[in-house]
Amino acid sequence: MARFRILFSLIVSCALVLGATPTAAWADQDAFEQNPIAQSVSDPEVGAESVDESTMVPFAELLSDGDVPEVDESGGGTLYVEDEVIVAVSPDESADAIEEALASAGVVPTETIETSSLRQQKPIAVEIADGASVASKIDELMESDGIVYAQPNYLYTADYIPNDPVLSGSRADWWHLDDVGAFKAWDLAKVGRTVRVATIDSGVRTDHLDLKNNIDLGNAYNTVTDMKGCAAAWDAYGHGTHVAGLIAADADNAIGTAGASFNAEIVPINVVHASGSYAGKSTTADFVEALDYIMRLGDVRVVNISMGTYVHDPALERSVVAAAEKNIVIVGAGGNKGVADASYPADYADVLSVTWYKSTGDIDSRSDHGAGKDIAAPGTSICSTLNTGVDAYGMKSGSSMAAPIVSGVCALVLSANPNLTVDQLRQVLYRTAVDAGDLGRDDYFGWGKVDAYAAVVEALTTAPPEQSDITSMELSGADRVATSIAVAKAAYPSGPCGIVLVRADDFPDALAASTLAGAKGYPVVSCWPKSLSPAVADYLKNTPSITEVILVGGTNSLSSSVERSVASLVSSSSRIQGIDRYDTARLLREAAARAGAQSDIAVIARGDDFPDALSMSSFTASTGSPLFLISPSATPDSATLAELARYRQVLILGGYGSVSNKVDAALSGASIPSMRLAGGIGNGQEDSRYGTSAVIADWVVTRSGKGFTYESAVFATALDFPDALAGGPLCAKLRTPVLLVDGGGYAAVGPAALSGQVRSVYWLGSENTLSASVRAAVLSILRA
């Protein structure tokens, strides 16, 4: 499992219905608060690895002062893995020294120890090689030089509870939505994909008719296979599909049921092994990797985890704290044994622990209870989506069902007031909960039954925390190639799994590559055509996570020499080329689809000039929407029309001088719905590339329903395009459009300024590209 498998591997049995809730994970060592950019990146030495060590949280140091948990030797095989131990090592020791110390202690690392992992102070799973017990081996390891902490490799378990399996069609099947006041809440707020919720679970059925429109397949991730995209998300067990439906089954689509959030966007993280000795289970390494990945995405506000254990795990607790400090709301199922024992991580202070009750309003006798429980939600006989068919529904019971209902309500509240902090959100839920059980907070209902309507009402009147002035950050390098690498490092601070390599001095291939880059989770990096640019070679050499390079265009774009050099540096390289730029765009669409890109929107843009497609690049990268390049006076041929007919809507970018009105006529004649986004066409914007950029940005943020905002506004020049090209995948991660400006026009700044959302500004390129006067003008408009 990729490089993160060196993280500790607590084996976790998936709570495939009545889950307790594990979120075992450790914080990403790259610091960023609510988006993946922590600081300005000015990177003249492109080959240098950009790591701000001052922001690292030393895992070994955090655990070194803690008590080693007492080991219940009678519970081996049920409470923890009998032949494995988790260790944290001193960051001052070399990999060779650590391996020698471990060998002397009679243990063997489960994977090769890497120097970079030691530097980042990641915990290590080791296998006991000498037949000793876990308890005695922990004592021995704690006496070893270089080992600062050791603990058991805990197990997490839960069982199915049978339930009525089919959807009856009665309104009673949606009693949970009635009970939490969702219908009234929807009168005031609807998420509409403006809030992203990650589910750490068994994945999701990606083609379910009631889920597919609300899944971010481009960022779906499987920690077991280290894959991204559609295949990574697939749910082999059904638990994750049921959970996802309770959060975000497509509302108002005349199909099946509706999630509590009213259309949050789900980022499915599959942590469940589909085969092998851990089939149906997960390891804590999977959970650590999942939360690390989520925090690197930077825009997920809610995480639902319906799994857990009854054993206190110090490492797991540290992970929960780290995630919560990133302003992520963590919701955990509170357990299903009907006992007062604490369950983890649900009962940790930084997790919203959810108990469950029946349609009568009484707590279910199987719901756990205790001092760590925070809030209650419906959990008995809850109808949601199933993975047994594209239109399958059924009922399940447990805290695994109650937790996602609360996660959906959290998303709904955040859509009403996106500026709420985690603490503010929790207090809103507690204050508005319907008191049940004993007066005030009690051990069965916590602060009461969650009330979506009352929570939204209070959220709308809750003052956001004071905002500081707009911050300004530059992403640049010594030249356009170096700038593309600086942007890549900013977007993927821990390193991507691969890159899309494009020509640095001509741009049509790069434009069409945005969808593929988004589907793969790769940055777009530019290179000079004749030989591999030294900056790119250094980036590949110094970023061990990169295993794949996809070259775009023929040998006139990136020569055979470039291809040979790339092949010598990575384990996998390939080339996508057509007979011309238009054919290459077609092949890129096909490659993106194979990588999991799915969208019901297609985009048509001019292929011989690039600003309009640039303005849409973050949208295509984020949503999987394919880009069709066309000559200004051309008409789509029959094959292209047949391909476009597969989409619900086609967006035409630019005025009639960029894309002929013959395209509109051809689409209309084929009964393909289309919309033109361009300045100067009845929208009050100027007829220019700047006006078109403004129109595109406004549509992406206010009308696409894909959760884009202007909170992180990214600006690039409209006169030269390499810097903006690299920015597409970055802006997709930030969920913001690319805004084109320069001394010739500032129309694209207007919608961002009117939104009042802008908190930070990123400049793509140096002051040679975006001058000091241009930057001052942009900031003046934003602050006016």
Residue pairs with C-beta under 8 A, 6 or more apart in sequence:
1 223
1 224
1 225
1 226
1 285
1 286
1 289
2 226
2 289
2 497
2 545
3 114
3 117
3 544
3 545
4 122
4 223
4 285
4 288
4 289
4 292
5 110
5 111
5 285
5 289
6 109
6 111
6 112
6 113
6 114
6 117
6 122
6 124
6 125
7 26
7 122
7 123
7 124
7 125
7 284
7 285
7 288
7 289
8 86
8 123
8 124
8 125
8 153
8 284
8 285
8 288
8 315
9 84
9 86
9 110
9 125
9 153
9 283
9 284
9 285
10 24
10 81
10 86
10 153
10 154
10 155
10 156
10 283
10 284
10 285
10 287
10 313
10 315
10 316
11 81
11 153
11 154
11 155
11 156
11 278
11 281
11 282
11 283
11 284
12 22
12 24
12 155
12 156
12 271
12 281
12 282
12 283
12 284
12 286
12 287
12 307
12 309
13 155
13 156
13 157
13 158
13 280
13 281
13 282
13 307
14 158
14 201
14 202
14 237
14 239
14 271
14 272
14 280
14 281
14 282
14 307
15 21
15 156
15 157
15 158
15 239
15 306
15 307
15 308
15 333
15 398
15 400
16 158
16 160
16 202
16 237
16 238
16 239
16 280
16 400
17 158
17 159
17 160
17 161
17 239
17 242
17 396
17 397
17 398
17 400
17 401
18 158
18 159
18 160
18 161
18 333
18 336
18 366
18 397
18 398
18 399
18 400
19 158
19 239
19 306
19 307
19 308
19 333
19 336
19 398
19 399
19 400
19 403
20 156
20 158
20 307
20 308
20 309
20 310
20 332
20 333
20 334
20 335
20 336
20 343
20 344
20 346
20 368
20 399
21 305
21 306
21 307
21 308
21 332
21 333
21 334
21 335
21 343
21 344
21 345
21 346
21 351
21 353
21 399
21 403
22 156
22 282
22 284
22 287
22 305
22 307
22 308
22 309
22 316
22 344
22 345
23 200
23 287
23 291
23 303
23 305
23 316
23 319
23 320
23 323
23 330
23 332
23 345
23 351
24 284
24 287
24 288
24 313
24 315
24 316
24 319
24 345
25 284
25 287
25 288
25 289
25 290
25 291
25 292
25 316
25 319
25 320
25 322
25 323
26 59
26 122
26 123
26 288
26 291
26 292
26 315
26 318
26 319
26 322
27 57
27 291
27 292
27 295
27 319
27 322
27 323
27 325
27 326
28 292
28 295
28 296
28 493
28 494
29 51
29 55
29 56
29 57
29 120
29 121
29 494
30 38
30 51
30 52
30 55
30 296
30 493
30 494
31 38
31 52
31 55
31 56
32 38
32 295
32 298
32 326
32 493
33 326
33 327
34 298
34 299
34 326
34 327
35 298
35 299
35 711
35 712
35 733
35 734
35 760
36 296
36 297
36 298
36 490
36 491
36 492
36 493
36 733
36 734
37 298
37 473
37 490
37 491
37 712
37 734
37 760
37 762
38 52
38 55
38 493
39 52
39 473
40 472
40 473
40 474
40 475
41 50
41 473
41 474
41 475
41 476
41 486
41 487
41 489
41 490
42 474
42 475
42 476
42 477
42 486
42 766
43 50
43 476
43 477
43 482
43 485
43 486
43 489
44 477
44 478
44 482
46 477
46 478
46 481
46 482
46 485
46 486
46 535
46 538
46 539
47 534
47 535
47 537
47 538
47 539
47 541
47 542
48 538
48 542
49 542
49 543
50 489
50 493
56 120
56 121
57 322
58 91
58 121
59 88
59 121
59 122
59 123
59 315
59 318
60 88
60 89
60 90
60 91
60 121
60 148
60 149
61 121
61 148
62 318
63 88
63 148
63 149
63 314
63 315
63 318
64 88
64 148
64 149
66 149
66 314
67 314
68 138
68 142
68 149
68 150
68 151
69 151
69 152
69 311
69 312
69 313
69 314
71 80
71 134
71 135
71 138
71 152
72 79
73 133
73 134
73 135
76 82
76 133
76 134
78 155
78 157
79 152
79 154
79 155
79 311
80 134
80 152
80 153
80 154
80 155
80 311
81 134
81 152
81 153
81 154
81 155
82 134
83 127
83 128
83 134
84 110
84 125
84 126
84 127
84 128
84 134
84 153
85 107
85 125
85 126
85 128
85 134
85 137
85 138
85 141
85 150
85 151
85 152
85 153
86 123
86 124
86 125
86 126
86 150
86 151
86 152
86 153
86 284
86 315
87 102
87 107
87 123
87 124
87 126
87 141
87 147
87 149
87 150
88 121
88 123
88 124
88 147
88 148
88 149
88 150
89 98
89 118
89 121
89 124
89 146
89 147
89 148
90 146
90 147
90 148
91 118
91 119
91 121
93 101
93 118
93 145
93 146
94 115
94 118
95 113
95 114
95 115
95 118
97 146
98 113
98 118
98 124
98 146
99 109
99 113
101 144
101 145
101 146
101 147
102 108
102 109
102 126
102 144
102 147
104 144
105 137
105 140
105 141
105 144
105 147
106 128
106 129
106 130
106 132
106 137
106 140
107 126
107 127
107 128
107 129
107 130
107 137
107 141
108 126
108 127
108 129
109 124
109 125
109 126
109 127
110 124
110 125
110 126
110 127
111 125
113 124
114 544
116 544
117 124
123 315
125 153
125 285
128 134
128 137
132 140
134 152
134 153
137 150
138 150
138 151
138 152
141 147
141 150
142 149
142 150
151 313
151 314
151 315
152 311
153 284
154 284
154 309
154 311
154 313
154 316
155 309
156 282
156 307
156 308
156 309
157 309
158 307
158 308
158 336
158 398
158 400
161 336
161 366
161 396
161 397
161 398
163 381
163 394
163 395
163 396
163 397
164 381
164 394
164 395
165 394
165 395
166 393
166 394
166 395
167 173
167 256
167 257
167 383
167 393
167 394
167 395
171 178
172 359
173 257
173 383
173 393
173 395
174 257
174 258
174 383
175 359
175 378
176 246
176 260
176 377
176 378
176 382
176 383
176 401
176 405
177 183
177 258
177 260
179 359
179 361
179 378
179 449
180 260
180 377
180 378
180 405
180 409
180 449
180 450
180 451
180 452
181 451
181 452
181 453
181 454
182 258
182 260
182 262
182 409
182 412
182 452
182 453
184 452
184 453
185 409
185 412
185 452
185 453
185 455
185 456
186 251
186 262
186 412
188 416
188 453
188 456
188 457
188 460
189 262
189 412
189 413
189 415
189 416
189 456
189 460
190 251
190 262
190 263
190 412
190 415
191 248
191 261
191 262
191 263
191 264
191 265
191 411
191 412
191 414
191 415
192 262
192 263
192 415
192 705
193 214
193 263
193 264
193 265
193 705
193 706
193 707
194 415
194 418
194 707
194 709
195 261
195 264
195 265
195 301
195 302
195 411
195 412
195 414
195 415
195 418
195 707
196 216
196 264
196 265
196 266
196 267
196 297
196 299
196 300
196 301
196 302
196 707
197 247
197 248
197 261
197 264
197 265
197 266
197 267
197 300
197 301
197 302
197 303
197 304
197 407
197 408
197 410
197 411
198 266
198 267
198 268
198 269
198 290
198 294
198 297
198 300
198 302
198 303
198 304
199 240
199 243
199 244
199 247
199 266
199 267
199 268
199 269
199 303
199 304
199 305
199 404
200 269
200 271
200 287
200 290
200 291
200 294
200 303
200 304
200 305
200 307
201 235
201 239
201 240
201 243
201 244
201 268
201 269
201 270
201 271
201 272
201 304
201 305
201 306
201 307
202 235
202 236
202 237
202 238
202 239
202 240
202 241
202 270
202 271
202 272
203 220
203 222
203 232
203 233
203 234
203 235
203 236
203 240
203 241
203 268
203 270
203 272
204 211
204 215
204 220
204 233
204 234
204 235
204 240
204 241
204 244
204 266
204 268
204 387
205 211
205 234
205 235
205 241
205 385
205 386
205 387
205 390
206 212
206 215
206 217
206 220
206 230
206 233
206 234
206 598
207 390
208 241
208 245
208 385
208 387
208 390
208 391
208 392
209 250
209 255
209 256
209 390
209 391
210 245
210 249
210 250
210 253
210 255
210 256
210 257
210 385
210 391
210 393
211 241
211 244
211 245
211 248
211 249
211 250
211 266
211 385
212 250
212 598
213 250
213 253
213 263
213 600
214 248
214 249
214 250
214 259
214 263
214 264
214 265
214 266
215 233
215 244
215 265
215 266
215 268
216 265
216 266
216 267
216 622
217 229
217 230
217 233
217 519
217 596
217 597
217 598
217 624
218 228
218 229
218 518
218 519
218 521
218 596
218 597
218 621
218 622
218 623
218 624
218 732
219 228
219 267
219 297
219 521
220 228
220 229
220 230
220 232
220 233
220 267
220 268
220 269
220 270
220 596
221 227
221 228
221 232
221 233
221 267
221 268
221 269
221 270
221 290
221 293
221 521
222 228
222 231
222 232
222 233
222 269
222 270
222 271
223 269
223 270
223 271
223 285
223 286
223 287
223 289
223 290
223 293
224 270
224 271
224 272
224 273
224 274
224 282
224 286
225 232
226 497
228 497
228 519
228 520
228 521
228 595
228 596
229 519
229 520
229 521
229 595
229 596
229 597
230 595
230 596
230 597
230 598
231 596
232 270
232 596
233 268
233 270
233 596
234 270
235 241
235 268
235 270
235 387
236 272
236 274
236 387
237 272
237 280
237 387
238 386
238 387
238 388
239 272
239 306
239 400
240 268
240 270
240 272
240 387
241 384
241 385
241 386
241 387
242 384
242 385
242 386
242 387
242 394
242 396
242 400
242 401
243 304
243 306
243 384
243 400
243 401
243 403
243 404
244 259
244 266
244 268
244 385
244 404
245 257
245 259
245 384
245 385
245 393
246 259
246 260
246 382
246 384
246 401
246 404
246 405
246 408
247 259
247 260
247 261
247 264
247 266
247 304
247 404
247 405
247 407
247 408
247 411
248 259
248 261
248 263
248 264
248 265
248 266
248 408
248 411
249 256
249 257
249 258
249 259
249 384
249 385
250 256
250 258
250 259
250 263
251 258
251 259
251 262
251 263
252 258
252 262
252 263
255 391
256 385
256 391
256 393
257 383
257 384
257 385
257 393
259 408
260 404
260 405
260 407
260 408
260 409
260 411
260 412
260 452
261 407
261 408
261 409
261 411
261 412
261 415
262 412
263 705
264 302
264 408
264 411
264 412
264 415
265 706
265 707
267 294
267 297
267 300
269 290
269 293
269 294
271 282
271 286
271 287
271 290
272 280
272 281
272 282
272 286
273 279
273 280
273 281
273 282
273 283
282 307
284 315
284 316
287 305
287 319
288 319
291 303
291 319
291 322
291 323
292 494
294 300
294 303
294 323
294 328
295 323
295 326
295 328
296 492
296 493
296 494
297 733
298 733
298 734
299 707
299 733
299 734
299 735
300 328
301 327
301 328
301 329
301 410
301 411
301 414
301 418
302 328
302 329
302 331
302 407
302 410
302 411
302 414
303 323
303 328
303 329
303 330
303 331
303 407
304 331
304 403
304 404
304 407
305 330
305 331
305 332
305 333
305 345
305 403
306 332
306 333
306 398
306 399
306 400
306 401
306 403
306 404
307 333
307 400
308 332
308 333
308 335
308 343
308 344
308 345
308 346
309 343
309 344
310 335
310 337
310 341
310 342
310 343
310 344
311 344
312 342
312 344
313 344
313 345
316 344
316 345
316 348
317 344
317 345
317 348
320 330
320 345
320 348
320 350
320 351
321 348
321 350
323 330
323 350
324 330
324 350
324 351
324 422
327 421
327 422
328 422
329 352
329 407
329 410
329 414
329 422
329 425
329 426
330 345
330 350
330 351
330 352
331 351
331 352
331 354
331 403
331 404
331 406
331 407
331 410
332 345
332 346
332 351
332 352
332 353
332 354
332 403
333 346
333 354
333 398
333 399
333 400
333 402
333 403
334 343
334 346
334 347
334 353
334 354
334 355
334 356
334 367
334 368
334 372
334 373
334 399
334 402
334 403
335 341
335 343
335 346
335 367
335 368
335 399
336 356
336 366
336 367
336 368
336 398
336 399
336 400
337 366
337 368
338 365
338 366
338 367
338 368
339 368
339 369
340 368
340 369
340 370
340 443
341 368
341 370
342 370
342 371
342 372
343 353
343 368
343 372
345 351
346 353
346 354
346 372
346 373
346 399
347 353
347 370
347 371
347 372
347 373
348 372
352 374
352 375
352 406
352 410
352 426
352 429
353 372
353 373
353 374
353 375
353 446
354 373
354 374
354 375
354 376
354 377
354 399
354 402
354 403
354 406
355 363
355 367
355 368
355 369
355 373
355 375
355 376
355 377
355 379
355 399
355 402
355 444
355 445
355 446
356 363
356 364
356 367
356 376
356 377
356 378
356 379
356 380
356 397
356 398
356 399
356 401
356 402
357 363
357 364
357 367
357 376
357 377
357 378
357 379
357 380
357 402
357 436
357 445
357 449
358 364
358 378
358 379
358 380
358 381
359 378
359 380
359 381
361 436
361 449
363 369
363 376
363 436
363 437
363 444
363 445
364 379
364 380
364 397
366 397
366 398
367 379
367 399
367 444
368 399
369 443
369 444
370 443
371 443
373 443
373 444
373 445
373 446
374 426
374 430
374 446
374 447
375 406
375 429
375 430
375 433
375 445
375 446
375 447
375 448
375 449
375 450
376 402
376 433
376 436
376 444
376 445
376 446
376 448
376 449
376 450
377 402
377 403
377 405
377 406
377 409
377 449
377 450
378 401
378 402
378 405
379 397
379 398
379 399
379 401
379 402
379 405
380 397
381 395
381 397
382 395
382 396
382 397
382 401
382 402
382 405
383 393
383 394
383 395
384 393
384 394
384 395
384 396
384 401
385 392
385 393
386 392
386 393
386 394
388 394
405 450
406 429
406 450
409 429
409 450
409 452
409 455
410 425
410 429
412 452
412 455
412 456
413 420
413 425
413 428
413 429
413 452
413 455
413 456
413 459
414 420
414 425
414 459
416 456
416 459
416 460
417 459
417 460
417 462
417 464
418 709
419 464
419 465
419 467
420 428
420 459
420 462
420 464
421 465
424 462
424 465
425 459
428 455
428 458
428 459
428 462
429 447
429 450
429 455
430 446
430 447
430 448
431 447
431 458
432 451
432 454
432 455
432 457
432 458
433 445
433 446
433 447
433 448
433 449
433 450
433 451
434 448
434 449
434 451
434 454
435 445
435 447
435 448
436 442
436 444
436 445
436 448
436 449
437 444
437 445
441 447
467 759
468 759
469 783
470 758
470 759
470 760
470 761
470 779
470 782
470 783
471 759
471 760
471 761
472 760
472 761
472 763
472 775
472 779
473 760
473 761
473 762
473 763
474 762
474 763
474 765
474 766
475 483
475 486
475 487
475 490
475 727
475 730
475 762
475 763
475 764
475 765
476 482
476 483
476 486
476 723
476 763
476 764
476 765
476 766
476 769
477 483
477 484
477 485
477 486
477 535
477 766
478 535
480 504
480 526
480 722
480 723
481 504
481 525
481 526
481 527
481 528
481 533
481 535
481 536
482 535
483 722
483 723
483 726
483 764
483 765
483 766
484 504
484 523
484 524
484 525
484 526
484 722
484 723
484 725
484 726
485 525
485 535
485 536
485 539
487 523
487 723
487 726
487 727
487 730
487 764
488 496
488 499
488 523
488 524
488 525
488 539
488 726
488 730
490 730
491 523
491 729
491 730
491 733
492 523
494 545
495 543
495 544
495 545
495 546
496 521
496 522
496 523
496 543
496 545
496 546
497 520
497 521
497 522
497 545
497 546
497 547
497 548
498 520
498 522
498 546
498 547
498 548
498 549
498 550
498 570
498 572
499 522
499 523
499 524
499 525
499 539
499 540
499 546
499 548
499 549
499 550
500 513
500 516
500 517
500 520
500 522
500 523
500 524
500 525
500 549
500 550
500 552
501 525
501 526
501 527
501 536
501 549
501 550
501 551
501 552
501 558
501 562
501 566
502 509
502 510
502 513
502 524
502 525
502 526
502 527
502 552
502 553
502 557
502 558
502 725
503 509
503 510
503 526
503 527
503 528
503 529
503 552
503 553
503 557
503 558
504 526
504 527
504 528
504 529
504 533
504 722
505 528
505 529
505 722
506 557
507 610
507 721
507 722
507 725
508 581
508 584
508 585
508 607
508 608
508 610
508 629
509 552
509 553
509 557
509 581
509 584
509 585
509 588
510 524
510 526
510 552
510 725
511 585
511 605
511 610
511 613
511 614
511 617
511 627
511 629
511 725
512 552
512 581
512 584
512 585
512 588
512 589
512 627
512 629
513 524
513 552
513 588
514 524
514 617
514 618
514 620
514 621
514 627
514 728
514 729
514 732
515 588
515 589
515 592
515 597
515 620
515 621
515 624
515 625
515 626
515 627
516 522
516 550
516 576
516 588
516 591
516 592
516 595
516 597
517 523
517 524
517 621
517 728
517 729
518 592
518 597
518 620
518 621
518 622
518 623
518 624
518 728
518 729
518 732
519 592
519 595
519 596
519 597
519 624
520 550
520 595
522 548
522 550
522 729
523 726
523 729
523 730
524 725
524 726
524 728
524 729
525 536
525 539
525 726
526 722
526 725
526 726
527 533
527 536
527 558
527 562
529 556
529 557
529 558
529 559
529 562
530 559
530 561
530 562
531 559
531 561
531 562
531 565
532 561
532 562
532 565
532 566
537 565
537 569
539 546
540 546
540 549
540 566
540 569
540 570
541 569
546 570
547 570
547 571
547 572
548 570
548 571
548 572
548 573
548 574
549 566
549 569
549 570
549 572
549 573
549 574
550 573
550 574
550 575
550 576
550 591
551 558
551 562
551 563
551 566
551 573
551 574
551 575
551 576
552 558
552 575
552 576
552 577
552 584
552 588
553 575
553 576
553 577
553 584
554 575
554 577
554 584
555 563
557 577
558 575
563 573
563 575
566 573
567 573
576 584
576 587
576 588
576 591
577 584
577 587
578 584
578 585
578 586
578 587
581 607
581 629
582 607
582 629
582 630
582 631
585 607
585 627
585 628
585 629
588 627
589 626
589 627
589 628
589 643
592 624
592 626
593 626
596 624
597 624
597 626
598 624
599 623
599 624
599 625
599 626
599 647
600 647
600 648
600 649
601 623
601 625
601 647
601 648
601 649
601 650
601 651
601 704
602 625
602 626
602 627
602 628
602 644
602 647
602 649
602 650
602 651
603 613
603 616
603 619
603 620
603 625
603 626
603 627
603 628
603 650
603 651
603 653
604 627
604 628
604 629
604 630
604 636
604 644
604 650
604 651
604 652
604 653
604 659
604 663
605 612
605 613
605 616
605 627
605 628
605 629
605 630
605 652
605 653
605 654
605 658
605 659
606 612
606 613
606 629
606 630
606 631
606 632
606 653
606 654
606 658
606 659
607 629
607 630
607 631
608 631
608 632
609 658
610 721
610 725
611 689
611 692
611 693
611 718
611 721
611 740
612 653
612 654
612 658
612 678
612 689
612 692
612 693
612 696
613 627
613 629
613 653
614 716
614 721
614 724
614 725
614 728
614 738
614 740
615 653
615 692
615 693
615 696
615 697
615 737
615 738
615 739
615 740
615 748
616 627
616 651
616 653
616 677
616 696
616 700
616 737
617 724
617 725
617 727
617 728
617 731
617 738
618 700
618 708
618 714
618 727
618 728
618 729
618 730
618 731
618 732
618 734
618 736
618 737
618 738
619 625
619 696
619 700
619 704
619 706
619 708
619 732
619 737
620 626
620 627
620 728
621 728
621 729
621 731
621 732
622 706
622 708
622 732
622 733
622 735
623 704
623 706
625 651
628 636
628 640
628 643
628 644
630 636
630 659
630 663
632 657
632 658
632 659
632 660
633 660
633 662
634 660
634 662
634 663
635 660
635 662
635 663
635 666
636 644
636 663
636 666
636 667
641 666
641 667
641 670
641 672
644 650
644 667
644 670
644 672
645 670
645 671
645 672
647 672
648 673
649 673
649 674
649 675
650 667
650 672
650 673
650 674
650 675
651 674
651 675
651 676
651 677
651 699
652 659
652 663
652 664
652 667
652 674
652 675
652 676
652 677
652 678
653 659
653 676
653 677
653 678
653 692
653 696
654 677
654 678
654 692
655 678
655 679
655 680
655 681
655 687
655 692
658 678
659 676
663 674
664 674
664 676
667 673
667 674
668 674
677 692
677 695
677 696
677 699
678 687
678 691
678 692
678 695
679 685
679 686
679 687
679 688
679 689
679 690
679 691
679 692
679 693
679 694
679 695
679 747
680 686
680 687
680 688
680 691
681 687
683 695
685 691
685 692
685 694
685 695
685 747
686 745
686 747
688 744
688 745
688 747
689 718
689 740
689 745
690 718
690 740
690 741
690 744
690 745
690 746
690 747
690 748
691 745
691 747
693 718
693 738
693 739
693 740
693 741
693 747
693 748
694 747
694 748
694 750
694 751
696 737
697 710
697 737
697 738
697 739
697 748
697 751
697 752
698 751
700 706
700 708
700 737
701 708
701 709
701 710
701 736
701 737
701 751
701 755
706 735
707 735
708 735
708 736
708 737
709 735
709 736
709 755
709 757
710 736
710 751
710 752
710 755
710 757
710 758
711 736
711 757
711 758
711 759
711 760
712 734
712 735
712 736
712 759
712 760
712 761
712 762
713 736
713 739
713 752
713 758
713 760
713 761
713 762
713 782
714 727
714 730
714 731
714 734
714 736
714 737
714 738
714 739
714 761
714 762
714 764
715 739
715 740
715 741
715 748
715 749
715 761
715 762
715 763
715 764
715 770
715 775
715 778
716 723
716 724
716 727
716 738
716 739
716 740
716 741
716 764
716 765
716 769
716 770
717 723
717 724
717 740
717 741
717 742
717 764
717 765
717 769
717 770
718 740
718 741
718 742
718 744
718 745
719 742
719 744
720 769
723 764
723 765
723 769
724 738
724 740
724 764
726 764
727 738
727 764
728 738
731 737
731 738
734 762
738 764
739 748
739 749
739 752
740 748
741 748
741 749
741 770
741 774
741 778
742 770
742 774
743 771
743 773
743 774
746 777
746 778
746 781
749 778
749 781
749 782
750 781
752 758
752 782
753 781
753 782
753 784
758 782
761 778
761 779
761 782
763 770
763 775
764 770
767 775
